[in-house]
């Protein structure tokens, strides 16, 4: 059985805002999930807002992953 996952979508609004959305939530492991036209960057993982420092820490530890998607918590059943 193969599970198909939705890809992250890059959305651009008419006002120049760029948003990265995955499963209906702001999310981007590769950088800010929301970039405003004035240059302000906002970081989100699975819809949860992070400061830039906390975002970088979450990347190092991969703590932004919900337990059901974190391979460390999967059982061999």
MMTF fields as JSON, N, C-alpha, C and O atoms, coordinates in Angstrom:
{
  "mmtfVersion": "1.0.0",
  "mmtfProducer": "UNKNOWN",
  "numBonds": 307,
  "numAtoms": 308,
  "numGroups": 77,
  "numChains": 1,
  "numModels": 1,
  "chainsPerModel": [1],
  "groupsPerChain": [77],
  "chainIdList": ["A"],
  "bondAtomList": [4, 2, 8, 6, 12, 10, 16, 14, 20, 18, 24, 22, 28, 26, 32, 30, 36, 34, 40, 38, 44, 42, 48, 46, 52, 50, 56, 54, 60, 58, 64, 62, 68, 66, 72, 70, 76, 74, 80, 78, 84, 82, 88, 86, 92, 90, 96, 94, 100, 98, 104, 102, 108, 106, 112, 110, 116, 114, 120, 118, 124, 122, 128, 126, 132, 130, 136, 134, 140, 138, 144, 142, 148, 146, 152, 150, 156, 154, 160, 158, 164, 162, 168, 166, 172, 170, 176, 174, 180, 178, 184, 182, 188, 186, 192, 190, 196, 194, 200, 198, 204, 202, 208, 206, 212, 210, 216, 214, 220, 218, 224, 222, 228, 226, 232, 230, 236, 234, 240, 238, 244, 242, 248, 246, 252, 250, 256, 254, 260, 258, 264, 262, 268, 266, 272, 270, 276, 274, 280, 278, 284, 282, 288, 286, 292, 290, 296, 294, 300, 298, 304, 302],
  "bondOrderList": [1, 1, 1, 1, 1, 1, 1, 1, 1, 1, 1, 1, 1, 1, 1, 1, 1, 1, 1, 1, 1, 1, 1, 1, 1, 1, 1, 1, 1, 1, 1, 1, 1, 1, 1, 1, 1, 1, 1, 1, 1, 1, 1, 1, 1, 1, 1, 1, 1, 1, 1, 1, 1, 1, 1, 1, 1, 1, 1, 1, 1, 1, 1, 1, 1, 1, 1, 1, 1, 1, 1, 1, 1, 1, 1, 1],
  "groupList": [{"groupName": "UNK", "atomNameList": ["N", "CA", "C", "O"], "elementList": ["N", "C", "C", "O"], "formalChargeList": [0, 0, 0, 0], "bondAtomList": [1, 0, 2, 1, 3, 2], "bondOrderList": [1, 1, 2], "singleLetterCode": "X", "chemCompType": "L-PEPTIDE LINKING"}],
  "groupTypeList": [0, 0, 0, 0, 0, 0, 0, 0, 0, 0, 0, 0, 0, 0, 0, 0, 0, 0, 0, 0, 0, 0, 0, 0, 0, 0, 0, 0, 0, 0, 0, 0, 0, 0, 0, 0, 0, 0, 0, 0, 0, 0, 0, 0, 0, 0, 0, 0, 0, 0, 0, 0, 0, 0, 0, 0, 0, 0, 0, 0, 0, 0, 0, 0, 0, 0, 0, 0, 0, 0, 0, 0, 0, 0, 0, 0, 0],
  "groupIdList": [1, 2, 3, 4, 5, 6, 7, 8, 9, 10, 11, 12, 13, 14, 15, 16, 17, 18, 19, 20, 21, 22, 23, 24, 25, 26, 27, 28, 29, 30, 31, 32, 33, 34, 35, 36, 37, 38, 39, 40, 41, 42, 43, 44, 45, 46, 47, 48, 49, 50, 51, 52, 53, 54, 55, 56, 57, 58, 59, 60, 61, 62, 63, 64, 65, 66, 67, 68, 69, 70, 71, 72, 73, 74, 75, 76, 77],
  "secStructList": [7, 7, 7, 7, 7, 7, 7, 7, 3, 3, 3, 3, 7, 6, 6, 1, 7, 3, 3, 3, 3, 3, 6, 6, 3, 3, 7, 7, 6, 6, 1, 7, 1, 3, 3, 7, 6, 6, 1, 7, 3, 3, 3, 3, 3, 6, 6, 3, 3, 3, 7, 2, 2, 2, 2, 2, 2, 2, 2, 2, 2, 6, 6, 6, 1, 7, 4, 4, 4, 7, 4, 4, 4, 7, 7, 7, 7],
  "xCoordList": [0.839, 0.0, 0.887, 1.827, 0.591, 1.361, 0.529, -0.633, 1.141, 0.463, 0.935, 2.137, 0.003, 0.351, 0.224, -0.797, 1.275, 1.283, 1.134, 1.622, 0.467, 0.272, 1.583, 2.28, 1.92, 3.108, 2.82, 1.673, 3.857, 3.709, 3.386, 4.002, 2.41, 2.0, 2.515, 2.403, 3.076, 3.522, 2.421, 2.109, 1.839, 0.742, 1.191, 1.829, 0.852, 1.163, -0.138, -0.989, -0.287, -1.47, -1.23, -0.094, -2.29, -2.2, -1.376, -0.75, -1.367, -0.607, 0.88, 1.639, 1.313, 2.715, 3.091, 4.241, 2.145, 2.409, 2.617, 1.871, 3.636, 3.913, 3.669, 4.191, 2.869, 2.563, 2.842, 2.549, 3.414, 3.634, 2.634, 2.605, 1.813, 0.73, 0.867, 1.131, 0.684, 0.693, -0.457, -0.583, -1.287, -2.476, -3.335, -3.877, -3.458, -4.311, -3.736, -4.442, -2.458, -1.823, -0.56, 0.103, -0.226, 1.048, 2.153, 2.172, 3.078, 4.126, 5.25, 5.002, 6.487, 7.641, 8.872, 9.277, 9.469, 10.699, 11.915, 12.996, 11.769, 12.925, 13.092, 13.988, 12.253, 12.356, 11.043, 10.191, 10.871, 9.639, 8.426, 8.505, 7.315, 6.092, 5.241, 4.325, 5.53, 4.777, 5.753, 6.476, 5.767, 6.656, 5.785, 5.137, 5.777, 4.966, 5.691, 6.916, 4.956, 5.588, 6.61, 7.541, 6.45, 7.397, 8.676, 9.571, 8.771, 9.967, 9.897, 10.808, 8.828, 8.685, 8.463, 7.645, 9.206, 9.113, 8.535, 8.919, 7.598, 6.991, 7.204, 7.066, 7.542, 7.882, 6.769, 6.277, 6.38, 5.328, 5.729, 6.338, 5.387, 5.526, 4.191, 3.762, 3.551, 2.234, 1.23, 0.399, 1.304, 0.36, 0.696, -0.025, 1.763, 2.152, 3.207, 4.245, 2.952, 3.929, 5.171, 5.083, 6.328, 7.605, 8.36, 8.205, 9.177, 10.13, 11.232, 11.32, 12.059, 13.122, 14.078, 14.52, 14.396, 15.307, 14.69, 15.353, 13.419, 12.747, 12.569, 12.635, 12.344, 12.208, 13.516, 13.502, 14.631, 15.93, 16.22, 16.778, 15.838, 16.003, 15.131, 15.573, 13.889, 12.988, 13.549, 13.403, 14.186, 14.807, 15.935, 16.065, 16.751, 17.863, 17.354, 17.916, 16.297, 15.772, 14.596, 14.17, 14.075, 12.857, 11.724, 10.978, 11.596, 10.561, 9.23, 8.245, 9.153, 7.897, 6.99, 5.872, 7.448, 6.671, 5.689, 6.085, 4.417, 3.479, 3.894, 4.449, 3.642, 4.093, 3.64, 4.379, 2.437, 1.968, 2.747, 2.68, 3.496, 4.288, 5.781, 6.576, 6.171, 7.572, 7.993, 7.435, 8.962, 9.369, 9.911, 9.925, 10.352, 10.89, 9.801, 10.105, 8.535, 7.448, 6.66, 5.648, 7.103, 6.4, 6.791, 7.95, 5.835, 6.091, 6.215, 5.748, 6.822, 7.023, 5.885, 6.113, 4.677, 3.532, 3.155, 2.213],
  "yCoordList": [-1.175, 0.0, 1.242, 1.344, 2.152, 3.378, 4.555, 4.712, 5.376, 6.571, 7.75, 7.977, 8.493, 9.675, 10.895, 11.101, 11.696, 12.906, 14.111, 14.123, 15.1, 16.342, 17.122, 17.165, 17.738, 18.568, 19.95, 20.396, 20.618, 21.991, 22.864, 22.74, 23.75, 24.648, 26.05, 26.553, 26.671, 28.063, 28.919, 28.798, 29.782, 30.633, 32.086, 32.548, 32.805, 34.229, 35.005, 34.722, 35.989, 36.835, 38.033, 38.315, 38.724, 39.892, 41.009, 41.795, 41.088, 42.148, 41.823, 42.635, 40.647, 40.262, 39.329, 38.9, 39.011, 38.089, 36.679, 36.224, 35.992, 34.613, 33.726, 33.988, 32.673, 31.756, 30.326, 29.951, 29.533, 28.116, 27.355, 27.515, 26.525, 25.83, 24.334, 23.881, 23.571, 22.109, 21.608, 21.988, 20.77, 20.221, 21.321, 21.153, 22.446, 23.54, 24.421, 25.272, 24.232, 25.012, 25.661, 25.119, 26.824, 27.445, 26.529, 26.136, 26.191, 25.235, 25.302, 25.313, 25.346, 25.291, 24.893, 25.617, 23.744, 23.299, 23.994, 23.923, 24.659, 25.213, 26.716, 27.307, 27.34, 28.779, 29.34, 28.601, 30.655, 31.256, 30.756, 30.54, 30.575, 30.101, 31.259, 31.061, 32.457, 33.633, 34.783, 35.158, 35.339, 36.455, 37.601, 37.513, 38.677, 39.845, 40.714, 40.645, 41.542, 42.402, 43.372, 43.785, 43.739, 44.66, 43.951, 44.588, 42.631, 41.865, 41.132, 40.374, 41.341, 40.648, 39.165, 38.781, 38.329, 36.881, 36.271, 36.636, 35.327, 34.643, 33.144, 32.609, 32.487, 31.069, 30.24, 30.559, 29.173, 28.271, 26.835, 26.545, 25.938, 24.501, 23.887, 24.0, 23.249, 22.639, 23.64, 23.287, 24.896, 25.923, 26.601, 27.508, 26.196, 26.783, 27.858, 27.574, 29.094, 30.171, 30.016, 29.601, 30.354, 30.297, 31.601, 32.241, 31.985, 33.062, 32.452, 31.231, 33.289, 32.753, 31.866, 30.826, 32.279, 31.488, 30.135, 29.102, 30.143, 28.89, 27.99, 26.766, 28.594, 27.832, 27.093, 25.907, 27.792, 27.164, 26.041, 25.007, 26.249, 25.214, 23.998, 22.858, 24.247, 23.151, 22.369, 21.148, 23.056, 22.361, 21.456, 20.323, 21.962, 21.151, 19.916, 18.829, 20.09, 18.987, 18.269, 17.213, 18.844, 18.329, 18.212, 17.233, 19.206, 19.182, 19.709, 19.631, 20.238, 20.775, 19.707, 20.01, 18.469, 17.389, 16.835, 16.504, 16.731, 16.09, 14.636, 14.015, 14.081, 12.713, 11.668, 10.722, 11.817, 10.794, 10.807, 9.845, 11.9, 11.965, 11.846, 11.829, 11.766, 11.666, 10.194, 9.392, 9.825, 8.428, 7.845, 6.625, 8.682, 8.189, 7.536, 6.718, 7.887, 7.37, 6.251, 5.801, 5.799, 4.706, 3.373, 3.15, 2.519, 1.185, 0.194, 0.457, -0.909, -1.923, -2.916, -4.089, -2.479, -3.397, -3.75, -4.512],
  "zCoordList": [0.0, 0.0, 0.0, 0.789, -0.862, -0.97, -0.478, -0.853, 0.365, 0.847, 0.02, -0.114, -0.529, -1.31, -0.414, 0.242, -0.397, 0.4, -0.51, -1.64, -0.008, -0.733, -0.733, 0.281, -1.864, -1.946, -1.368, -1.35, -0.901, -0.435, -1.639, -2.698, -1.459, -2.538, -2.259, -1.142, -3.278, -3.175, -3.782, -4.967, -2.965, -3.413, -3.416, -2.47, -4.485, -4.575, -4.656, -5.499, -3.772, -3.782, -4.693, -5.075, -5.033, -5.915, -5.276, -5.987, -3.939, -3.266, -3.14, -2.613, -3.616, -3.586, -2.445, -2.354, -1.578, -0.474, -1.02, -1.887, -0.505, -0.895, 0.326, 1.41, 0.135, 1.235, 0.784, -0.351, 1.69, 1.442, 2.31, 3.53, 1.661, 2.346, 2.122, 1.008, 3.196, 3.122, 3.971, 5.135, 3.406, 4.062, 4.677, 5.769, 3.973, 4.405, 5.498, 6.039, 5.834, 6.903, 6.379, 5.494, 6.924, 6.582, 7.078, 8.244, 6.176, 6.531, 5.505, 4.299, 5.994, 5.102, 5.912, 6.822, 5.585, 6.248, 5.67, 6.256, 4.543, 3.842, 4.015, 3.413, 4.821, 5.036, 5.524, 6.018, 5.387, 5.874, 5.09, 3.881, 5.782, 5.14, 4.65, 3.852, 5.116, 4.71, 4.515, 5.437, 3.307, 2.99, 2.512, 1.469, 3.287, 2.953, 1.943, 1.844, 1.18, 0.174, 0.77, 0.078, 2.043, 2.674, 3.124, 3.679, 2.887, 3.22, 4.545, 4.876, 5.314, 6.599, 6.347, 5.511, 7.085, 6.928, 8.193, 9.304, 8.013, 9.136, 8.949, 7.849, 10.046, 10.011, 10.642, 11.724, 9.951, 10.431, 10.146, 9.116, 11.059, 10.845, 11.24, 12.388, 10.299, 10.508, 11.068, 11.906, 10.605, 11.022, 12.331, 12.748, 12.995, 14.279, 14.026, 13.428, 14.476, 14.242, 15.115, 16.271, 14.548, 15.253, 15.019, 13.98, 15.996, 15.742, 14.868, 14.745, 14.271, 13.417, 14.215, 13.725, 15.442, 16.278, 16.639, 16.542, 17.055, 17.411, 16.197, 16.311, 15.039, 13.796, 13.495, 13.166, 13.607, 13.336, 14.329, 13.961, 15.587, 16.602, 16.28, 16.424, 15.843, 15.471, 14.285, 14.226, 13.345, 12.217, 12.681, 12.218, 13.597, 14.098, 14.83, 14.696, 15.598, 16.408, 15.758, 16.227, 14.68, 14.031, 15.051, 15.041, 15.928, 16.959, 16.463, 17.197, 15.258, 14.762, 14.179, 13.764, 14.14, 13.538, 14.561, 15.678, 14.195, 15.113, 15.344, 14.438, 16.524, 16.827, 15.814, 15.542, 15.245, 14.305, 12.99, 12.225, 12.715, 11.487, 11.754, 10.814, 13.008, 13.375, 13.356, 14.104, 12.52, 12.42, 13.726, 13.891, 14.643, 15.918, 16.768, 17.636, 16.53, 17.355, 16.673, 17.209, 15.509, 14.824, 15.448, 15.798, 15.576, 16.119, 14.979, 13.871, 15.232, 14.208, 14.127, 13.832, 14.379, 14.335, 12.931, 12.718]
}
